[in-house]
Amino acid sequence: MNIVDRFIKYARIDTQSDENSTQTPSTPKQFNLAKEVEKEMNEIALSDVSLDNNCYLMGTLPSNTIKNIPVIGFVAHFDTSPDMSGENVNPRIVKNYDGKDLVLNEALNIVSSTADFPELLDHVGEDLIVTDGTTLLGADDKAGVAEIITAMQYLMEHPEIEHGKIRIAFTPDEEIGRGPDKFDVAKFGAEWAYTMDGGEVGELEYENFNAASAKISIQGRNVHPGYAKNKMINALHVAQELVDLLPADERPENTEGYEGFYHLIGLNGTVDEASLSFIIRDHDRQKFELRKKGITDVVATLNVRYNNRLKLDLRDQYYNMREKVEPVKHVIDYAARAMKELGIQPHIKPIRGGTDGARLSFMGLPCPNIFAGGLNFHGRHELLPIPSLEKASQVIVKIAQLVAQDHE
């Protein structure tokens, strides 16, 4: 099976995760893809193939040399984002993209315009996989899954390419921040690994945000509005005050690069009670701690003003993998060398988000992130240039080859 057919098959399988679920995986339907990938792993004769009850799938490409080569790994995730439906995905291929606006669904007037998505113009002349505009595509991260399986198949079919033992793993629930929750690093047994979960060709990432979540509940006091003077405490207005006390220029829409932010992701309530949910992000650990103090201080200020009617639940989520990956810089160097040998210019940049690799790095598995090729993730305008899909799989093969070449 070629990589395009493989990806399209995966894309049609609904694996959307659910942040409101307490189960692992958060949605049982993730097993539908896991079992299909498990079947393919067995068909291409990988060894140690195991799918556990939590939807973590692992397998091994055995070494084909007597050299003492480090065990390396590649990781991707099954689930797609809760932000948009992954049910009844209908991928289609746009041949030889002409640089014009992409009509995804004429009947519904859904168009990916080059004005809104100028990155389209970087792929003129290429074949693109797109949606019909009613769902996301799922290149995040089914492209990564397809790339890893295809690379393993290629290495099995080309024994003349010397490589060491390679471990691969596929996880559930990355999109809701739980991918590494039950990942068995000791069982995986790799010295280092790469997540295939980035975007545009050439992306190579070993820096990510430090991340925390903040949930704030506000207890108001509801009184008939005709008799409310000096009595009513409107929880919605308190919530508005809280938002206004945080710096407006430190919101995601006003930041880029290494700049951190406070991001209001949920606001619900009535006069009587309200709740807010934030995510807090910064690449710099010291600034990250100051941001957490900032939101704590805002809540404390309002508690003085409103007699302790606010409660804050502040929790760290993950940390910047740079401090774990930088000491083993050869891990990055192999990926960069592989790209250069394939004619790809590495684009090393910080992730303005997080990946499974961030937490895995702190669990003892250094794990930077490599491009998977998709664009405009988590929405109806998601697309996957086919050359990008193919190049990512080639990078996997090349990394395995370079590691073998460098060890005796």
N, C-alpha and C positions, 0 to 999 in steps of 0.2 A: 504494500500500500504506500502511495506517495504521501508526502507531508501535507499537501493541500487537501486531499481526500480525508486524511486522518483528522486534520483540524476541523473540517466541516462536519464530520461525523460527531466529533466531540461537542462542537458548538450547538448541535441540535438537541443535546441532552441537557435538560434543565438541572442546574446544580446551585441555584441561588441559596445563599445562607440566610439565617434569620437571627438578628441580634437579640430578639426577645426570647429565644429558646435557651434553656439551660442544659440541653442535651449535647453530646458529642457523637457524631456531627450534629450541628444545629438543625439540619434537615436531612431526613433519611434518604432523600433522592440523590444526595451526593454519592451514595453507594452505587447508583446506576452507572455513573462514569467510572468509578473506582473498579468495578467488576469488569467493565469493558477493557480498561487499561491493563488490569491483571491478566486477562485472557491474552492480550497482545504480548505482554511480557513473557508469558509461557510459550506462545507461538514462536517467538524469536529466540527461544532457548536461553533466556536469562536464568540465573540460579538464585536460590534463597528468596524466591518470590513469596511475600507474605502480606496479607491484608488483614488488619486486626479489627476488633469490634468497634473501634473508634474512627475507622475510615482512614487510617494511615497505611499507605501502601509502600513497601520497600522491595528492592531487588538488587541483584549483583551482575555486573558484567565481569567475568573472571579475567584475570591477567593472562596475557598470551606470551609472556616472557619470563625468564628466570631472573631478570634484574630485580634489585631491591628498590621498588618504586613506591612512593607514598600512595596510600589509598585516598582518592579524591571522590567528591560527590556532587550531584546536581539535584536541585529541589524545585518543585513547582506546586501550585495548589489547584484543587479541583473546583472550588466554589466561585461563583460570580457574585457581584455586588448586590446588596439589597436595594440599591438606589433605583434600579429599574428592572422590569421583568426580564427573566431569562427563559421564559416558557414559550414554546412554539417559535424558537429562533429560526429565521428563514434566510440563511446566508445566500448571497449570489456574488458572482465574479464579474467585475467590470474590467473588460479587456482593454489594454492599451489606453489607459486613462489620458484624456485629451486636455486636461487642465481647466475644464469648464466646471460650473457648479454641478454637483452630483445630485441627481434626482433619486431619492431613495424610495419614495412612494408618491407617485403622481396623483393617485386618487385622494390621498390625505394631504397633499401639498407639503410633503416633508422633504426638505432640500438641505444638503450640506454645501454651503456656499464657500467660495474661496475667500470672500470678505470676512466671514466668521471663522473660517478654518484655513488660514493661509498656508499651513504646513502641507496641505494637499498638493501645492505646487512643487514641492520637493519630490513628488512621485509621478510626475508626468511621464507617460510612456510605459508605466508599470501596470501589471494586473493587480487589482485591488479586490479584497473580499469585504463586502459591506452588508448591512442589514436591510430589511425592508422598512425601516424607520419606526417599527412598533415595539422593538425590544432592543436591548444591548446585543452585542455580538458575542462577547465572552472571550475575546483574545486575551484578556486579563482573567485567568492565566492559562486558558486552554491552549494558547499558542505555545506557552512554555512546556506544557505537558507533551504536546505533539513534537516539539523540537527535541526534547530529551529522548523520547521513545524512538524517533527517527534516527537520531545520532547513534543510539545503542544498536539499532538494526544495521546501520551502515558499518559500524565497527565489527559486528558479527560477520557481515558479508565480505569484509575486507581484512582478512587475518594478516595481510602483509603490513598493515599499520600497527606498529608495536605500541602497546599500552599496558598500564598496570591495572590493578583491580579498581573498578569504578562502582560506586554505590549510588543508587538513585532512590528518590523518595517523593511521594505526592501526599499532600496534606489537605484536610478540610478546613474551612472556616477562617482562612487568612483574611478575608474581607471584613470580618467583624473582630479582628485582632486576636484570634484564639488559635491560629495555626500551630504555633509551637507548644501549646498547652500540654499535650500528651505525646510530644515527639521524643522518642527514646534515642538520645544522642549516643549512648554507649552501644546500643544495638546497631545503630547506623554505622558506627565504626570507621568514619572517615577522618583524615587528618585535617582537611578543610573541604569546603563545598562552595557552590555558587547557586543562588536562586536565579532562575530564568524568569524574571518578572518585571523587567524594565520596559521602556517605551521605544523610542526611535533608535534606529541603527547606530551603533557606536556607543550607546550609553553604558557606562561602567561606574558603579556607585558603591562607595564604601563609607559614606557619611549620611546620616539620616537625622531626623529630629529626635531630641529627647521629648517624651510625650507624657502628658497627664490628662486625666479627665476630672471635671469638676461638676458635681450635681448639687444644686442649691434649691432648697424648699423654703417657701415663705408662707407663714400663717398670717392671714389678714384678719380683719374684724369687720364683718358685714353688718351694716345698720341701714334701716330705711333711709334712702337718700334725702328725703324731706326733713329728717331729723339727725343728720349725720355729722353736723358740725362738732368738731373736737372729739368725736367718737369713732368715726369710720377710719379704718386703715385698709386702703385698697391694695391688695397684694399685687395687682397688675401694675399699679403705679410704682410700688416699691421695686418690682422687677425692672421697670423702665429706668428708675434711678440707678440701679445696680449697673445696668448696661452703660448708662451715660458716664458712670464713674471710671470705667475702663477706657484707655486711650483709643480713640477712633482711628488713629493712623496705624494702629497695631492690630488690624483685622486682616484676614487673608487677602481680601481684595485690594489692600494697600501695601502689600509686602511681596518681596521676591528674594531669590538667592539665599543668603544666610540669615535673612531677617525672620524673627519669630513672630508669633501672633497669639491672640485670644480669639477663639472662633465660637460664636454662639450657634449651636446646632439644634437646640430645641427650646421652645417656650410654650408653656401651657398654663391655663389657669382661669380663675374667676376672681371676683372681688375678695372672696373668702380665703382662697389659697392659690398659690402659683408655684411653678417649678421651672428652673432653667438648667440647661445642660451646655457645658462648654468643653472644648478640647483646647489644651494649652501646648504650644510647640516652640522649641528653640533648639538650634544646633549646639549652642554653647551651654555647657552644663551649669555654669555660674549664673548666666542670664536666665536659664530655665528655672533655677531655684528662686531667683528674684521674681519671676513671673508668678510662680505659685504663691510667694509671699504677697504679691500684689493683689491677687484675687482674695486671699485670706484677709488682708487688711481692709479691702472694700466691704467684705461681709461683716467684719468687726465694726467698721464705722456705722453701717446701717443697723447693726444690732444695738449699738448705743442709742441711735436715733429712734428705733422702734421697739426697744425693750425686749431684745433677744427673740425676735420672731423669725430669724433666719437660721437655717442649719446647712452646713457645708460638708459634703462628702468629697474629699480630694484624694485621688489615687494616681500613683505613677503607673504608666502603661509599658513603656519601653525606653531604652536609652540609645544614645548615638554609638553605633557599632565601631566608629573610627578608633576608639581607644583599644578595641580588641583586635582590629584588623591591621592597623598601622604597624604594630610590632612584628607582624609576619607579612611584610610588604611583598614578598615573592608571590603571594596569592594574587595580588593585583597585577603584578608584573606579567604573570603567565597569561592572564586574560587580555592585557594590553598587547602583548607580543602576538597572541593568536589573531587578534583583530588585524594588526598591522600586516601580518603575513598573508591575510586574506584580502588585503587592500581596503580595509575599513579603518577610518581614523577614529581612535578611541576618544570619547567625549566624557572625561571624568568630571562629575559634578555631584553636588550634594542632592540627596533625595529630599524633596519637600513633602515628606510623608514617612512611612515606615514600611518595612518588609518583614517577612518571617526571619530573614537573615539577621536582622538586628537582634532579636531575642535569641536566636540560635547562637550568635556570636558570644553572647553573655552566658550561654549554657555550655560553652566549651567547644563550639564548632564555628571557627571563623568562616563567615559566609557573606561575601559581597554579592552585589546584584548586577546581572548582565541583561542587556536589552532582549526583549522578546519580540519587538517589532510593531506592536499595535499602537494605535493612536486614538485619542478622544475616548478614553475608557469610561465605563459606568453609565453610558447613555446611548441614545438612539443613533448618534453620529459616529459611533465607534467604527473603526475600519482597520484592516490588516493588509498592508502591501505584501504580496507574495514573495518578492525578492528578499524582504526583511525577514520573513518567516524562515526562508531557506538559509539565509546568512547566519542567523542565530544558531541553527542546528549545526552548521559548519564550524562555528566557533567552538562548540562543545567538542567536536571531533579533534579540532586543532589543539585545544588545551590538553586533551588526553595524550596526543602525540608529542607535544612539547615537554610535558612532564616526564614522559618515558625517555625522551632523548637526553634529558639533563641528569639522568640517574643511571648508575651502573649497578 
